[in-house]
């Protein structure tokens, strides 16, 4: 079975403490519940949730949608983007099945990177390394007015802008993520060419 890998990487530094990180935890739970109602997503999507601050963590191990929706992310420390990207790449290398010996591998992954602040750590080198081999859809969510949009743009890929990082904005973002993944999973099940799915975009949700 060809899977649709989805990786969500969350900045869980101190600046996300309080309402924002609480909304992220609930938003991920609602995302999983929503995707389970979509037969296409239920059939194809495998999802992993990772977070980073001073360290990086696997919050939800890579698995299908029926497993583990008890996601708890704690906000603390600094935004070490470099270590977060390193863990993301390690997980992608280990979990994504590549095409080999005439057997098709997984569909191209969807990677969602949510941050509200300026990066620290060796992130420029890591983002260059990431783009050198990733062929999936990369979405950067610039969350809250403190996000530096120029830095978000420097990550490359698609951008979703949230002017606020309150619960209503974050819930809206995860609802958008659910819709996007559901549409994507339906299209690949219908054998739509992936190049027709991964169109570039930059949108603002609030």
N, CA, C and O of each residue as an XYZ file, in Angstrom:
824
protein
N       0.829     -1.196      0.000
C       0.000      0.000      0.000
C       0.868      1.252      0.000
O       1.795      1.367      0.801
N       0.571      2.182     -0.889
C       1.285      3.444     -0.921
C       0.666      4.397      0.107
O      -0.535      4.665      0.078
N       1.485      4.889      0.990
C       1.006      5.768      2.052
C       1.257      7.234      1.686
O       2.123      7.545      0.869
N       0.481      8.124      2.309
C       0.715      9.561      2.211
C       1.314     10.011      3.545
O       0.574     10.211      4.508
N       2.631     10.173      3.620
C       3.265     10.579      4.886
C       3.027     12.056      5.175
O       3.172     12.904      4.294
N       2.663     12.348      6.408
C       2.470     13.728      6.858
C       3.310     13.929      8.115
O       3.206     13.169      9.078
N       4.140     14.960      8.088
C       4.982     15.286      9.238
C       4.655     16.705      9.691
O       4.694     17.644      8.895
N       4.332     16.855     10.978
C       4.029     18.172     11.540
C       5.110     18.506     12.567
O       5.282     17.798     13.559
N       5.830     19.590     12.313
C       6.914     20.018     13.199
C       6.496     21.323     13.877
O       6.240     22.323     13.206
N       6.428     21.309     15.210
C       5.900     22.431     15.985
C       7.001     23.100     16.805
O       7.729     22.436     17.542
N       7.113     24.410     16.668
C       7.983     25.201     17.529
C       7.324     25.280     18.907
O       6.250     25.863     19.055
N       7.973     24.692     19.912
C       7.386     24.667     21.264
C       8.269     25.432     22.246
O       8.444     25.016     23.391
N       8.819     26.542     21.792
C       9.650     27.376     22.660
C       8.771     28.171     23.624
O       7.543     28.130     23.541
N       9.412     28.889     24.532
C       8.707     29.614     25.591
C       7.660     30.579     25.056
O       6.623     30.783     25.687
N       7.926     31.176     23.895
C       6.995     32.163     23.342
C       5.651     31.567     22.946
O       4.693     32.300     22.701
N       5.576     30.236     22.881
C       4.308     29.571     22.570
C       3.552     29.145     23.829
O       2.496     28.518     23.739
N       4.083     29.479     24.986
C       3.483     29.040     26.254
C       2.088     29.638     26.440
O       1.804     30.745     25.983
N       1.222     28.879     27.122
C      -0.109     29.376     27.443
C      -1.142     28.991     26.408
O      -1.206     27.839     25.980
N      -1.959     29.966     26.001
C      -3.083     29.709     25.104
C      -2.635     29.083     23.786
O      -3.310     28.203     23.252
N      -1.494     29.535     23.260
C      -1.053     29.055     21.950
C      -0.743     27.564     21.964
O      -1.236     26.826     21.111
N       0.066     27.110     22.917
C       0.444     25.692     22.924
C      -0.741     24.820     23.331
O      -0.856     23.688     22.863
N      -1.624     25.325     24.193
C      -2.844     24.582     24.533
C      -3.710     24.391     23.289
O      -4.277     23.319     23.075
N      -3.807     25.443     22.470
C      -4.596     25.363     21.247
C      -3.966     24.411     20.240
O      -4.677     23.717     19.514
N      -2.632     24.373     20.192
C      -1.937     23.436     19.300
C      -2.254     21.997     19.697
O      -2.567     21.172     18.839
N      -2.176     21.694     20.979
C      -2.470     20.334     21.452
C      -3.897     19.917     21.095
O      -4.127     18.805     20.619
N      -4.846     20.813     21.329
C      -6.241     20.508     20.993
C      -6.409     20.458     19.477
O      -7.132     19.606     18.959
N      -5.743     21.372     18.762
C      -5.847     21.406     17.308
C      -5.388     20.121     16.649
O      -6.012     19.657     15.694
N      -4.309     19.542     17.145
C      -3.819     18.273     16.591
C      -4.819     17.151     16.845
O      -5.058     16.317     15.972
N      -5.404     17.132     18.046
C      -6.422     16.127     18.359
C      -7.618     16.264     17.423
O      -8.122     15.271     16.899
N      -8.075     17.516     17.216
C      -9.203     17.749     16.309
C      -8.850     17.386     14.873
O      -9.695     16.888     14.130
N      -7.599     17.634     14.483
C      -7.131     17.262     13.148
C      -7.249     15.764     12.932
O      -7.756     15.321     11.902
N      -6.787     14.988     13.892
C      -6.864     13.530     13.785
C      -8.317     13.057     13.716
O      -8.662     12.197     12.906
N      -9.152     13.625     14.568
C     -10.563     13.234     14.567
C     -11.223     13.559     13.231
O     -12.014     12.770     12.715
N     -10.897     14.717     12.677
C     -11.473     15.112     11.394
C     -11.014     14.206     10.260
O     -11.824     13.786      9.433
N      -9.725     13.906     10.216
C      -9.196     13.067      9.142
C      -9.783     11.653      9.184
O      -9.913     10.997      8.151
N     -10.133     11.194     10.384
C     -10.707      9.846     10.508
C     -12.093      9.740      9.881
O     -12.579      8.640      9.621
N     -12.719     10.871      9.644
C     -14.045     10.848      9.008
C     -13.947     10.826      7.485
O     -14.959     10.698      6.795
N     -12.731     10.952      6.965
C     -12.517     10.970      5.521
C     -11.967      9.615      5.079
O     -10.857      9.259      5.472
N     -12.698      8.859      4.283
C     -12.248      7.512      3.909
C     -10.952      7.499      3.120
O     -10.167      6.558      3.240
N     -10.714      8.526      2.316
C      -9.473      8.585      1.548
C      -8.275      8.798      2.474
O      -7.253      8.126      2.338
N      -8.408      9.736      3.417
C      -7.340      9.994      4.375
C      -7.114      8.783      5.272
O      -5.974      8.412      5.551
N      -8.182      8.185      5.711
C      -8.084      7.031      6.594
C      -7.334      5.887      5.931
O      -6.645      5.118      6.601
N      -7.468      5.777      4.626
C      -6.830      4.702      3.873
C      -5.348      4.954      3.629
O      -4.561      4.009      3.576
N      -4.958      6.226      3.478
C      -3.602      6.515      2.997
C      -2.696      7.266      3.969
O      -1.481      7.071      3.938
N      -3.252      8.120      4.833
C      -2.424      9.025      5.623
C      -1.746      8.328      6.799
O      -2.385      7.624      7.581
N      -0.441      8.542      6.903
C       0.348      8.176      8.086
C       0.952      9.468      8.619
O       1.559     10.228      7.864
N       0.788      9.719      9.912
C       1.119     11.038     10.447
C       2.062     10.952     11.635
O       1.936     10.085     12.500
N       3.013     11.879     11.650
C       3.944     12.016     12.768
C       3.936     13.454     13.241
O       3.870     14.375     12.427
N       4.002     13.658     14.555
C       4.087     15.002     15.130
C       5.396     15.111     15.903
O       5.708     14.278     16.755
N       6.151     16.155     15.587
C       7.411     16.420     16.271
C       7.385     17.834     16.824
O       6.673     18.692     16.301
N       8.158     18.087     17.880
C       8.253     19.444     18.406
C       9.710     19.740     18.736
O      10.528     18.835     18.898
N      10.007     21.023     18.831
C      11.371     21.403     19.183
C      11.362     22.693     19.979
O      10.536     23.578     19.757
N      12.288     22.780     20.901
C      12.619     24.016     21.587
C      14.140     24.003     21.733
O      14.849     24.089     20.731
N      14.647     23.898     22.945
C      16.096     23.705     23.096
C      16.482     22.309     22.635
O      17.605     22.090     22.183
N      15.555     21.364     22.748
C      15.729     19.993     22.270
C      14.624     19.680     21.260
O      13.745     20.503     21.007
N      14.685     18.480     20.689
C      13.660     18.066     19.730
C      13.064     16.739     20.179
O      13.758     15.902     20.755
N      11.764     16.551     19.910
C      11.038     15.395     20.429
C      10.096     14.813     19.370
O       9.559     15.540     18.534
N       9.909     13.504     19.420
C       8.845     12.852     18.661
C       7.636     12.782     19.581
O       7.650     12.048     20.569
N       6.604     13.531     19.271
C       5.424     13.617     20.131
C       4.409     12.537     19.775
O       3.807     11.924     20.656
N       4.225     12.314     18.491
C       3.359     11.229     17.995
C       4.152     10.432     16.980
O       4.415     10.930     15.885
N       4.541      9.208     17.309
C       5.309      8.400     16.365
C       4.544      8.191     15.059
O       3.315      8.137     15.057
N       5.263      8.076     13.970
C       4.707      7.886     12.637
C       3.817      6.647     12.607
O       4.284      5.531     12.831
N       2.535      6.853     12.330
C       1.580      5.741     12.321
C       0.306      6.172     11.606
O       0.146      7.338     11.248
N      -0.597      5.214     11.403
C      -1.854      5.552     10.726
C      -2.751      6.381     11.649
O      -2.408      6.637     12.803
N      -3.887      6.787     11.126
C      -4.739      7.733     11.850
C      -5.485      7.113     13.027
O      -6.015      7.836     13.871
N      -5.533      5.807     13.091
C      -6.286      5.151     14.160
C      -5.487      5.034     15.449
O      -6.028      4.662     16.490
N      -4.210      5.350     15.378
C      -3.352      5.211     16.551
C      -3.090      6.542     17.241
O      -2.857      7.551     16.575
N      -3.126      6.552     18.545
C      -2.559      7.590     19.399
C      -2.894      9.031     19.031
O      -2.201      9.648     18.222
N      -3.954      9.562     19.627
C      -4.239     10.984     19.471
C      -3.969     11.748     20.770
O      -4.399     12.891     20.921
N      -3.256     11.111     21.707
C      -2.930     11.751     22.980
C      -1.630     12.539     22.825
O      -0.581     12.125     23.318
N      -1.709     13.664     22.145
C      -0.541     14.494     21.878
C      -0.445     15.595     22.932
O      -1.382     16.373     23.113
N       0.687     15.656     23.623
C       0.901     16.708     24.615
C       2.257     17.351     24.367
O       3.300     16.707     24.483
N       2.221     18.630     24.024
C       3.445     19.380     23.775
C       3.569     20.452     24.851
O       2.613     21.179     25.123
N       4.737     20.549     25.456
C       4.996     21.549     26.497
C       5.891     22.638     25.925
O       6.883     22.338     25.261
N       5.552     23.900     26.175
C       6.334     25.027     25.675
C       7.392     25.445     26.694
O       7.081     25.744     27.848
N       8.643     25.461     26.247
C       9.751     25.886     27.103
C      10.997     26.068     26.237
O      11.031     25.613     25.094
N      11.997     26.719     26.767
C      13.275     26.812     26.084
C      13.279     27.727     24.871
O      12.368     28.532     24.677
N      14.331     27.590     24.051
C      14.546     28.430     22.876
C      14.138     27.710     21.598
O      13.963     26.492     21.580
N      13.991     28.495     20.519
C      13.611     27.936     19.210
C      14.848     27.465     18.452
O      15.374     28.185     17.604
N      15.304     26.266     18.758
C      16.473     25.725     18.055
C      15.992     25.040     16.777
O      15.772     23.829     16.754
N      15.832     25.833     15.715
C      15.329     25.295     14.450
C      16.224     24.196     13.911
O      15.745     23.213     13.344
N      17.537     24.368     14.091
C      18.471     23.394     13.546
C      18.232     21.994     14.055
O      18.210     21.043     13.273
N      18.050     21.851     15.374
C      17.847     20.528     15.952
C      16.471     19.970     15.578
O      16.299     18.758     15.447
N      15.494     20.865     15.408
C      14.176     20.415     14.959
C      14.212     19.872     13.550
O      13.631     18.824     13.268
N      14.891     20.579     12.663
C      15.010     20.130     11.277
C      15.801     18.827     11.171
O      15.500     17.975     10.334
N      16.801     18.682     12.014
C      17.594     17.449     12.003
C      16.734     16.243     12.371
O      16.816     15.202     11.718
N      15.910     16.374     13.414
C      15.032     15.278     13.806
C      14.013     14.995     12.709
O      13.713     13.836     12.420
N      13.479     16.053     12.099
C      12.525     15.882     11.001
C      13.141     15.061      9.872
O      12.524     14.109      9.393
N      14.336     15.416      9.447
C      14.979     14.701      8.355
C      15.285     13.248      8.722
O      15.150     12.350      7.890
N      15.695     13.026      9.965
C      15.958     11.653     10.419
C      14.693     10.808     10.339
O      14.723      9.676      9.856
N      13.579     11.365     10.818
C      12.307     10.646     10.773
C      11.862     10.374      9.338
O      11.379      9.283      9.036
N      12.018     11.339      8.470
C      11.610     11.157      7.084
C      12.442     10.067      6.408
O      11.907      9.241      5.669
N      13.732     10.067      6.659
C      14.603      9.040      6.071
C      14.225      7.647      6.558
O      14.252      6.678      5.799
N      13.872      7.564      7.841
C      13.572      6.252      8.424
C      12.178      5.740      8.072
O      11.971      4.532      7.958
N      11.225      6.651      7.899
C       9.828      6.239      7.783
C       9.296      6.172      6.358
O       8.394      5.380      6.085
N       9.817      6.966      5.456
C       9.262      7.013      4.103
C       9.829      5.884      3.250
O      11.044      5.721      3.140
N       8.932      5.110      2.649
C       9.337      4.029      1.753
C       9.613      4.584      0.362
O       8.752      5.228     -0.238
N      10.805      4.336     -0.143
C      11.177      4.823     -1.465
C      10.874      3.781     -2.533
O      10.783      2.587     -2.248
N      10.721      4.249     -3.757
C      10.522      3.347     -4.883
C      11.805      2.579     -5.149
O      12.881      3.172     -5.228
N      11.698      1.254     -5.289
C      12.878      0.437     -5.560
C      12.456     -0.892     -6.174
O      11.378     -1.415     -5.888
N      13.320     -1.419     -7.015
C      13.094     -2.719     -7.655
C      11.727     -2.807     -8.340
O      11.060     -3.840     -8.297
N      11.331     -1.704     -8.968
C      10.060     -1.697     -9.692
C       8.838     -1.551     -8.811
O       7.715     -1.509     -9.313
N       9.040     -1.473     -7.496
C       7.919     -1.330     -6.574
C       7.793      0.131     -6.155
O       8.754      0.736     -5.679
N       6.597      0.688     -6.337
C       6.398      2.091     -5.995
C       6.426      2.305     -4.484
O       5.865      1.527     -3.713
N       7.091      3.377     -4.092
C       7.153      3.726     -2.678
C       5.980      4.596     -2.278
O       4.967      4.658     -2.975
N       6.128      5.263     -1.150
C       5.059      6.131     -0.657
C       4.873      7.341     -1.571
O       5.738      7.677     -2.381
N       3.714      7.983     -1.411
C       3.478      9.244     -2.088
C       4.411     10.300     -1.502
O       4.940     10.126     -0.404
N       4.609     11.384     -2.230
C       5.451     12.465     -1.738
C       4.845     13.039     -0.454
O       3.635     13.253     -0.384
N       5.673     13.286      0.553
C       5.148     13.695      1.862
C       4.641     15.133      1.904
O       4.975     15.962      1.057
N       3.825     15.396      2.919
C       3.425     16.758      3.272
C       4.121     17.091      4.587
O       3.994     16.357      5.567
N       4.850     18.191      4.603
C       5.572     18.612      5.805
C       5.045     19.972      6.235
O       5.052     20.924      5.454
N       4.587     20.059      7.480
C       4.021     21.296      8.015
C       4.899     21.777      9.168
O       5.117     21.059     10.144
N       5.394     22.995      9.037
C       6.355     23.552      9.990
C       5.731     24.800     10.606
O       5.573     25.814      9.926
N       5.375     24.733     11.887
C       4.675     25.831     12.561
C       5.609     26.532     13.548
O       6.143     25.897     14.457
N       5.805     27.839     13.370
C       6.683     28.578     14.263
C       6.158     29.984     14.499
O       5.427     30.535     13.676
N       6.543     30.562     15.641
C       6.088     31.924     15.967
C       7.252     32.873     16.221
O       7.037     33.996     16.676
N       8.464     32.450     15.941
C       9.580     33.315     16.313
C      10.800     33.200     15.431
O      10.791     32.528     14.399
N      11.852     33.875     15.864
C      13.108     33.847     15.148
C      13.865     32.555     15.448
O      13.798     32.045     16.566
N      14.579     32.026     14.465
C      15.286     30.761     14.674
C      16.623     30.932     15.375
O      17.247     31.992     15.322
N      17.043     29.865     16.031
C      18.406     29.766     16.534
C      18.928     28.396     16.110
O      18.186     27.597     15.539
N      20.179     28.129     16.382
C      20.760     26.861     15.940
C      21.202     26.950     14.483
O      20.986     27.967     13.824
N      21.814     25.894     13.990
C      22.370     25.880     12.629
C      21.278     25.635     11.598
O      21.313     24.646     10.866
N      20.297     26.555     11.544
C      19.116     26.295     10.725
C      19.357     26.537      9.239
O      18.755     25.853      8.412
N      20.218     27.489      8.870
C      20.445     27.772      7.452
C      21.069     26.571      6.744
O      20.679     26.223      5.630
N      22.023     25.955      7.392
C      22.661     24.759      6.828
C      21.660     23.621      6.742
O      21.626     22.887      5.754
N      20.834     23.474      7.793
C      19.872     22.368      7.832
C      18.752     22.551      6.811
O      18.323     21.581      6.186
N      18.274     23.783      6.632
C      17.196     23.984      5.669
C      17.711     23.766      4.249
O      16.971     23.288      3.390
N      18.955     24.108      3.999
C      19.559     23.852      2.686
C      19.673     22.355      2.439
O      19.393     21.869      1.344
N      20.090     21.628      3.482
C      20.180     20.166      3.378
C      18.804     19.554      3.151
O      18.645     18.642      2.340
N      17.815     20.065      3.873
C      16.449     19.561      3.742
C      15.943     19.717      2.309
O      15.398     18.772      1.738
N      16.118     20.884      1.735
C      15.626     21.144      0.378
C      16.410     20.387     -0.689
O      15.924     20.194     -1.803
N      17.623     19.959     -0.345
C      18.445     19.266     -1.337
C      17.900     17.888     -1.690
O      18.198     17.356     -2.760
N      17.091     17.299     -0.781
C      16.571     15.953     -1.088
C      15.062     15.819     -0.912
O      14.474     14.866     -1.425
N      14.426     16.735     -0.211
C      12.972     16.630     -0.051
C      12.259     17.019     -1.340
O      12.564     18.049     -1.940
N      11.310     16.193     -1.760
C      10.535     16.481     -2.972
C       9.048     16.648     -2.661
O       8.227     16.766     -3.570
N       8.711     16.657     -1.381
C       7.313     16.761     -0.988
C       6.853     18.203     -0.882
O       7.566     19.130     -1.267
N       5.649     18.376     -0.354
C       5.071     19.706     -0.166
C       5.450     20.231      1.211
O       5.137     19.608      2.226
N       6.121     21.369      1.247
C       6.615     21.959      2.484
C       5.814     23.218      2.775
O       5.801     24.154      1.975
N       5.139     23.239      3.938
C       4.276     24.358      4.317
C       4.792     24.958      5.618
O       4.930     24.260      6.623
N       5.074     26.256      5.592
C       5.526     26.970      6.783
C       4.375     27.826      7.305
O       3.839     28.665      6.581
N       3.999     27.609      8.562
C       2.966     28.429      9.197
C       3.649     29.473     10.064
O       4.265     29.140     11.077
N       3.542     30.748      9.666
C       4.070     31.859     10.444
C       2.984     32.276     11.420
O       2.015     32.930     11.036
N       3.144     31.899     12.679
C       2.061     31.988     13.665
C       2.242     33.182     14.590
O       3.158     33.202     15.413
N       1.371     34.177     14.457
C       1.392     35.316     15.367
C       2.154     36.503     14.813
O       2.991     36.355     13.923
N       1.864     37.675     15.340
C       2.461     38.914     14.843
C       3.969     38.964     15.050
O       4.656     39.709     14.351
N       4.502     38.188     15.996
C       5.947     38.217     16.242
C       6.722     37.396     15.219
O       7.950     37.466     15.163
N       6.023     36.635     14.428
C       6.707     35.875     13.392
C       7.357     36.834     12.404
O       6.761     37.836     12.007
N       8.562     36.520     12.022
C       9.257     37.312     11.017
C       8.975     36.698      9.663
O       9.503     35.636      9.337
N       8.141     37.363      8.869
C       7.707     36.789      7.596
C       8.874     36.589      6.643
O       8.882     35.628      5.873
N       9.856     37.476      6.679
C      11.018     37.318      5.805
C      11.773     36.041      6.120
O      12.245     35.353      5.215
N      11.887     35.725      7.397
C      12.548     34.482      7.778
C      11.715     33.291      7.332
O      12.253     32.311      6.817
N      10.387     33.373      7.532
C       9.512     32.289      7.087
C       9.658     32.062      5.585
O       9.691     30.922      5.124
N       9.745     33.146      4.830
C       9.911     33.036      3.383
C      11.261     32.436      3.021
O      11.393     31.754      2.004
N      12.268     32.693      3.860
C      13.601     32.169      3.563
C      13.678     30.657      3.723
O      14.612     30.025      3.229
N      12.700     30.072      4.413
C      12.666     28.618      4.532
C      12.284     27.952      3.221
O      12.539     26.763      3.033
N      11.680     28.700      2.316
C      11.230     28.119      1.052
C       9.888     27.430      1.244
O       9.404     27.299      2.368
N       9.297     26.994      0.154
C       8.018     26.296      0.236
C       6.843     27.246      0.299
O       6.961     28.426     -0.030
N       5.711     26.721      0.725
C       4.464     27.475      0.810
C       4.325     28.107      2.191
O       4.909     27.628      3.163
N       3.549     29.185      2.269
C       3.424     29.897      3.543
C       1.965     30.125      3.889
O       1.166     30.540      3.049
N       1.632     29.845      5.148
C       0.324     30.190      5.717
C       0.590     31.182      6.841
O       1.347     30.890      7.767
N      -0.027     32.344      6.760
C       0.216     33.413      7.727
C      -0.946     33.502      8.706
O      -2.104     33.597      8.300
N      -0.628     33.470     10.008
C      -1.607     33.744     11.061
C      -1.178     35.031     11.750
O      -0.093     35.086     12.328
N      -2.003     36.059     11.702
C      -1.646     37.314     12.356
C      -1.672     37.193     13.872
O      -1.004     37.951     14.575
N      -2.441     36.242     14.367
C      -2.550     36.034     15.810
C      -2.210     34.586     16.144
O      -2.240     33.709     15.281
N      -1.888     34.356     17.411
C      -1.657     32.977     17.846
C      -2.580     32.628     19.011
O      -2.181     31.967     19.970
N      -3.822     33.091     18.900
C      -4.838     32.710     19.871
C      -5.503     31.413     19.419
O      -5.219     30.903     18.335
N      -6.385     30.892     20.255
C      -6.940     29.581     19.949
C      -7.800     29.576     18.698
O      -7.797     28.593     17.956
N      -8.538     30.652     18.444
C      -9.395     30.660     17.255
C      -8.564     30.610     15.978
O      -8.925     29.914     15.030
N      -7.444     31.351     15.947
C      -6.571     31.339     14.776
C      -5.914     29.980     14.586
O      -5.834     29.477     13.465
N      -5.446     29.388     15.672
C      -4.762     28.099     15.582
C      -5.743     26.990     15.219
O      -5.402     26.095     14.446
N      -6.963     27.038     15.769
C      -7.983     26.059     15.376
C      -8.297     26.188     13.884
O      -8.467     25.188     13.187
N      -8.372     27.432     13.403
C      -8.648     27.648     11.987
C      -7.533     27.060     11.131
O      -7.789     26.485     10.072
N      -6.298     27.207     11.595
C      -5.174     26.649     10.844
C      -5.265     25.134     10.756
O      -5.093     24.564      9.678
N      -5.534     24.473     11.881
C      -5.601     23.012     11.849
C      -6.810     22.517     11.058
O      -6.772     21.433     10.475
N      -7.863     23.297     11.037
C      -9.001     22.964     10.169
C      -8.582     23.055      8.703
O      -8.960     22.213      7.889
N      -7.803     24.077      8.377
C      -7.279     24.217      7.013
C      -6.361     23.043      6.665
O      -6.411     22.513      5.555
N      -5.525     22.646      7.623
C      -4.631     21.499      7.407
C      -5.438     20.240      7.120
O      -5.113     19.485      6.204
N      -6.494     20.014      7.905
C      -7.347     18.841      7.707
C      -7.950     18.833      6.305
O      -7.933     17.812      5.618
N      -8.481     19.976      5.891
C      -9.076     20.070      4.558
C      -8.039     19.816      3.472
O      -8.310     19.098      2.509
N      -6.858     20.399      3.622
C      -5.799     20.254      2.625
C      -5.343     18.800      2.497
O      -5.173     18.295      1.387
N      -5.146     18.130      3.631
C      -4.722     16.733      3.600
C      -5.813     15.858      2.999
O      -5.526     14.953      2.216
N      -7.070     16.126      3.365
C      -8.191     15.338      2.836
C      -8.286     15.473      1.321
O      -8.468     14.483      0.612
N      -8.162     16.702      0.832
C      -8.217     16.932     -0.618
C      -7.050     16.241     -1.312
O      -7.223     15.614     -2.358
N      -5.870     16.356     -0.730
C      -4.672     15.738     -1.303
C      -4.828     14.218     -1.376
O      -4.533     13.604     -2.401
N      -5.296     13.614     -0.274
C      -5.447     12.157     -0.239
C      -6.471     11.675     -1.251
O      -6.301     10.615     -1.853
N      -7.533     12.446     -1.440
C      -8.556     12.084     -2.429
C      -7.976     12.129     -3.834
O      -8.235     11.236     -4.642
N      -7.197     13.158     -4.130
C      -6.635     13.305     -5.465
C      -5.658     12.187     -5.797
O      -5.664     11.677     -6.918
N      -4.815     11.795     -4.836
C      -3.875     10.722     -5.151
C      -4.592      9.383     -5.277
O      -4.167      8.526     -6.051
N      -5.676      9.194     -4.526
C      -6.464      7.973     -4.669
C      -7.122      7.921     -6.044
O      -7.381      6.844     -6.580
N      -7.386      9.088     -6.602
C      -7.988      9.166     -7.931
C      -6.931      9.260     -9.031
O      -7.233      9.563    -10.185
N      -5.672      8.989     -8.636
C      -4.543      8.953     -9.577
C      -4.270     10.287    -10.263
O      -3.845     10.327    -11.417
N      -4.518     11.380     -9.540
C      -4.143     12.686    -10.065
C      -2.627     12.819    -10.026
O      -1.996     12.407     -9.053
N      -2.039     13.386    -11.065
C      -0.600     13.611    -11.105
C      -0.201     14.520     -9.950
O      -0.787     15.587     -9.769
N       0.805     14.098     -9.158
C       1.199     14.883     -7.988
C       1.703     16.269     -8.349
O       1.586     17.191     -7.541
N       2.249     16.438     -9.519
C       2.717     17.760     -9.934
C       1.556     18.738    -10.072
O       1.749     19.951     -9.992
N       0.349     18.209    -10.278
C      -0.833     19.053    -10.378
C      -1.383     19.423     -8.999
O      -2.182     20.351     -8.872
N      -0.948     18.691     -7.967
C      -1.442     18.920     -6.609
C      -0.585     19.954     -5.884
O      -1.107     20.814     -5.175
N       0.727     19.868     -6.063
C       1.655     20.673     -5.283
C       1.881     22.059     -5.877
O       3.012     22.426     -6.193
N       0.819     22.817     -6.026
C       0.941     24.174     -6.533
C       1.452     25.101     -5.432
O       1.114     24.926     -4.261
N       2.259     26.077     -5.805
C       2.795     27.035     -4.843
C       1.699     27.975     -4.344
O       0.816     28.372     -5.104
N       1.768     28.329     -3.042
C       0.787     29.270     -2.526
C       1.341     30.033     -1.326
O       2.300     29.610     -0.680
N       0.711     31.162     -1.053
C       0.984     31.977      0.129
C      -0.346     32.579      0.537
O      -0.904     33.416     -0.173
N      -0.858     32.144      1.698
C      -2.200     32.570      2.080
C      -2.203     33.115      3.507
O      -1.299     32.840      4.296
N      -3.228     33.884      3.815
C      -3.417     34.425      5.159
C      -4.793     33.979      5.650
O      -5.799     34.165      4.966
N      -4.821     33.391      6.840
C      -6.070     32.836      7.346
C      -6.822     33.780      8.278
O      -8.029     33.617      8.463
N      -6.156     34.744      8.859
C      -6.871     35.658      9.752
C      -6.259     37.044      9.709
O      -6.730     37.949     10.398
